[in-house]
Amino acid sequence: MTRRRCVACGCSARVLQRPVERRPSWCPECQTDLYARPPRSYAEMEGICASPVVRRDRHDLMGFFERTIAIAMGVVVSVGLIASAMR
């Protein structure tokens, strides 16, 4: 229940049990990027115990900016449509 597993393939290799600083970057079985999807135990996934802090990388920040821009564009288009309908 507390053994960390790759969330893509379920691998629970010994190297995945190391602290975050000493953990490999890729799953030894399926080559999943462990920075994007860190290995987690069932207890961590269910919220029974706290997950270790995972560094946020550039991909997370870019996703945030992409979502923010998409929302802003949607608001601008909606306001423009409403304004043109009120004429």
VEXDREN-863200 format. One record per residue (C-alpha): residue number from 0; residue in three letters; x, y, z. Coordinates in Angstrom, 3 decimals, decimal comma, always signed. Layout:
N
+-------+------+----------+----------+----------+
! marro ! zafi !       px !       py !       pz !
+-------+------+----------+----------+----------+
!   NUM !  ALA !        X !        Y !        Z !
...
+-------+------+----------+----------+----------+
This chain:
87
+-------+------+----------+----------+----------+
! marro ! zafi !       px !       py !       pz !
+-------+------+----------+----------+----------+
!     0 !  MET !   +0,000 !   +0,000 !   +0,000 !
!     1 !  THR !   +2,934 !   +2,339 !   +0,584 !
!     2 !  ARG !   +5,175 !   +0,975 !   -2,172 !
!     3 !  ARG !   +5,543 !   +3,521 !   -4,975 !
!     4 !  ARG !   +4,588 !   +2,387 !   -8,476 !
!     5 !  CYS !   +4,887 !   +3,896 !  -11,939 !
!     6 !  VAL !   +1,442 !   +5,338 !  -12,698 !
!     7 !  ALA !   +1,734 !   +4,278 !  -16,349 !
!     8 !  CYS !   +2,699 !   +0,600 !  -16,051 !
!     9 !  GLY !   +2,531 !   -0,295 !  -12,338 !
!    10 !  CYS !   +6,241 !   -1,096 !  -12,037 !
!    11 !  SER !   +7,370 !   -1,032 !   -8,396 !
!    12 !  ALA !  +11,124 !   -1,470 !   -8,910 !
!    13 !  ARG !  +13,499 !   -0,797 !   -6,056 !
!    14 !  VAL !  +14,848 !   +2,385 !   -7,723 !
!    15 !  LEU !  +11,346 !   +3,928 !   -7,597 !
!    16 !  GLN !  +11,364 !   +3,655 !   -3,788 !
!    17 !  ARG !  +14,291 !   +6,076 !   -3,436 !
!    18 !  PRO !  +13,853 !   +9,680 !   -2,230 !
!    19 !  VAL !  +12,863 !  +12,176 !   -4,938 !
!    20 !  GLU !  +16,428 !  +13,515 !   -5,249 !
!    21 !  ARG !  +17,879 !  +10,057 !   -5,991 !
!    22 !  ARG !  +15,047 !   +8,677 !   -8,131 !
!    23 !  PRO !  +15,679 !   +8,021 !  -11,856 !
!    24 !  SER !  +14,129 !  +10,292 !  -14,495 !
!    25 !  TRP !  +12,530 !   +7,415 !  -16,428 !
!    26 !  CYS !  +10,628 !   +4,276 !  -15,434 !
!    27 !  PRO !  +12,913 !   +1,231 !  -15,856 !
!    28 !  GLU !  +10,056 !   -0,794 !  -17,425 !
!    29 !  CYS !   +8,094 !   +1,531 !  -19,731 !
!    30 !  GLN !  +10,394 !   +4,600 !  -19,992 !
!    31 !  THR !   +7,670 !   +6,990 !  -18,738 !
!    32 !  ASP !   +8,989 !  +10,420 !  -17,730 !
!    33 !  LEU !   +8,909 !  +10,300 !  -13,922 !
!    34 !  TYR !   +9,183 !  +14,086 !  -13,616 !
!    35 !  ALA !   +5,928 !  +14,534 !  -15,545 !
!    36 !  ARG !   +4,173 !  +11,623 !  -13,787 !
!    37 !  PRO !   +6,009 !  +10,727 !  -10,564 !
!    38 !  PRO !   +5,614 !   +7,239 !   -9,083 !
!    39 !  ARG !   +3,046 !   +7,165 !   -6,280 !
!    40 !  SER !   +1,827 !   +4,631 !   -3,755 !
!    41 !  TYR !   -1,837 !   +3,729 !   -3,380 !
!    42 !  ALA !   -1,832 !   +5,569 !   -0,039 !
!    43 !  GLU !   -0,525 !   +8,736 !   -1,733 !
!    44 !  MET !   -3,092 !   +8,456 !   -4,530 !
!    45 !  GLU !   -5,940 !   +8,070 !   -2,037 !
!    46 !  GLY !   -4,687 !  +10,947 !   +0,122 !
!    47 !  ILE !   -3,975 !   +8,759 !   +3,152 !
!    48 !  CYS !   -0,393 !  +10,001 !   +3,345 !
!    49 !  ALA !   +1,261 !  +13,054 !   +1,818 !
!    50 !  SER !   +3,035 !  +12,859 !   -1,534 !
!    51 !  PRO !   +6,604 !  +14,144 !   -1,690 !
!    52 !  VAL !   +7,058 !  +17,563 !   -3,230 !
!    53 !  VAL !   +7,686 !  +17,270 !   -6,953 !
!    54 !  ARG !   +9,513 !  +19,980 !   -8,820 !
!    55 !  ARG !   +7,459 !  +21,875 !  -11,357 !
!    56 !  ASP !   +9,104 !  +22,074 !  -14,705 !
!    57 !  ARG !   +8,679 !  +24,232 !  -17,773 !
!    58 !  HIS !   +5,922 !  +22,022 !  -19,210 !
!    59 !  ASP !   +3,667 !  +22,714 !  -16,220 !
!    60 !  LEU !   +4,266 !  +26,450 !  -16,551 !
!    61 !  MET !   +3,587 !  +26,393 !  -20,308 !
!    62 !  GLY !   +0,346 !  +24,495 !  -19,731 !
!    63 !  PHE !   -0,743 !  +27,167 !  -17,256 !
!    64 !  PHE !   -0,003 !  +29,937 !  -19,772 !
!    65 !  GLU !   -1,794 !  +28,068 !  -22,573 !
!    66 !  ARG !   -4,923 !  +27,633 !  -20,436 !
!    67 !  THR !   -4,828 !  +31,278 !  -19,329 !
!    68 !  ILE !   -4,509 !  +32,525 !  -22,909 !
!    69 !  ALA !   -7,318 !  +30,236 !  -24,088 !
!    70 !  ILE !   -9,637 !  +31,514 !  -21,345 !
!    71 !  ALA !   -8,739 !  +35,148 !  -22,092 !
!    72 !  MET !   -9,393 !  +34,617 !  -25,814 !
!    73 !  GLY !  -12,752 !  +33,033 !  -25,017 !
!    74 !  VAL !  -13,722 !  +36,005 !  -22,835 !
!    75 !  VAL !  -12,673 !  +38,513 !  -25,531 !
!    76 !  VAL !  -14,655 !  +36,681 !  -28,233 !
!    77 !  SER !  -17,710 !  +36,390 !  -25,965 !
!    78 !  VAL !  -17,644 !  +40,093 !  -25,085 !
!    79 !  GLY !  -17,266 !  +40,960 !  -28,788 !
!    80 !  LEU !  -20,242 !  +38,789 !  -29,739 !
!    81 !  ILE !  -22,401 !  +40,259 !  -26,993 !
!    82 !  ALA !  -21,404 !  +43,810 !  -27,974 !
!    83 !  SER !  -22,201 !  +43,201 !  -31,650 !
!    84 !  ALA !  -25,568 !  +41,627 !  -30,789 !
!    85 !  MET !  -26,572 !  +44,683 !  -28,721 !
!    86 !  ARG !  -26,154 !  +47,099 !  -31,657 !
+-------+------+----------+----------+----------+
